[in-house]
Amino acid sequence: MSTPHNNANIGDIADRVLLPGDPMRAKYIAETFLEDAICYNEVRGMLGFTGTYKGKRISVQGTGMGMPSMHIYANELIEIYGAKRLIRVGTCGSLRNEVHLRDIIIALGATTDSNMNHDRFGNISFAPTASFELLQKAYEEAKKERVKAIVSNVFTSDKFYDDKAREKNKLVASYGVSAVDMETCELYTLAAKYEVDALTMLTVSDDLVNGGCCSAQERQSAFCHMIQIALEII
């Protein structure tokens, strides 16, 4: 059974899925870390692969940018293809001085300026959070590998180019939010709805406090510590 956004058949996708936003990062992960990887999806260029990692069957699916795009792929992966564990492996911008380029953020929860959950819940401010089991495993794996990992709330923004970004970022940072991305809130909300496990791990690609950013090539293929931790715990 295919969907409007995925031409995989039932059974083509594993119940454990890594979710990079960039489809080329999905291709890199499949070719670098998975054995016997097969491409199951090319619809709209949003590549998806299934292979094995240390004998475990794992898929990796590009999700695009923003909560609406995450909404499409996470819904279909969970409801149609039976995904039970989903880990976003993405990039983010740092919002605090102590968070530097290439640091790893493990998202405890997600604050947002999106209207998607207002539409769902009305005047209830739903607070989507990570799977505690996956979060704990990720933090312990990072410590074991001596990789700097910061557990924090993240800010899921609806707009990459926001006229009010400086004001918003400063405000949420003053409440302990370490980084900004564009997808986590929707992933965690859908995981709660469908009662599956989800986690976001982000590598800092842009220092929004002091300046500096990673190249497009680094964003696509150089964040190996994050990917390896995700593969070990999923």
BELFEN-V581748 format. One record per residue. PSI is psi as a letter, one per 40 degrees, with the letter a starting at -180 (NA if undefined). Layout:
# BELFEN-V581748
{{PSI} {PSI}}
This chain:
# BELFEN-V581748
{{h} {i} {i} {e} {e} {h} {f} {i} {i} {h} {e} {d} {h} {i} {e} {h} {h} {i} {g} {i} {d} {h} {d} {d} {d} {d} {d} {d} {d} {d} {d} {d} {d} {i} {i} {f} {h} {h} {h} {e} {h} {e} {h} {e} {e} {g} {i} {i} {i} {h} {a} {i} {h} {f} {e} {h} {h} {i} {i} {h} {h} {i} {e} {a} {h} {i} {d} {d} {d} {d} {d} {d} {d} {d} {d} {d} {d} {d} {d} {d} {e} {f} {h} {d} {h} {h} {h} {h} {g} {a} {i} {i} {h} {i} {e} {i} {d} {e} {h} {i} {h} {e} {i} {h} {h} {h} {h} {d} {i} {h} {i} {i} {e} {i} {e} {d} {d} {d} {d} {d} {e} {b} {e} {h} {g} {h} {g} {h} {i} {i} {h} {d} {d} {d} {d} {d} {d} {d} {d} {d} {d} {d} {d} {d} {e} {f} {h} {h} {h} {h} {h} {i} {i} {i} {h} {h} {i} {d} {h} {d} {g} {h} {d} {e} {d} {d} {d} {d} {d} {d} {d} {d} {d} {e} {e} {e} {h} {d} {i} {h} {a} {e} {d} {d} {d} {d} {d} {d} {d} {d} {d} {d} {d} {e} {f} {i} {h} {i} {i} {h} {h} {h} {h} {h} {e} {h} {h} {e} {d} {e} {i} {i} {i} {i} {i} {d} {d} {d} {d} {d} {e} {e} {f} {d} {d} {d} {d} {d} {d} {d} {d} {d} {e} {NA}}
